[in-house]
């Protein structure tokens, strides 16, 4: 089942951090960005946050699941989606711990 734009927009609207939060649709699902960093996926109308040590310590009782078959495990966030402050803090500490994306190589002509 593909994720809906409405659900994704709701999740993005719940997150209040300094970076711009954007969602890009890919294959019926969504990738969430904070600036240029990918920090989460929305698959089947569920939020999956990239795992970090700081995120694990903040959540404490972590539920992990793959966002799609064959994917690495991510933190599945279901019960706290309506808690704007909690979710924003999780995203903030996750984004801080994630490395900067590697620069894209220029294509040879």
Secondary structure, 3 states (H helix, E strand, C coil): CCCCHHHHHHHHHHCCCCCCEEEEEECCEEEEEECCEEEEEEECCEEEECCCHHHHHHHCCCCEEECCCCCCEEEEECCCCCCHHHHHHHHHHHHHHCCCCCCCCCCCC
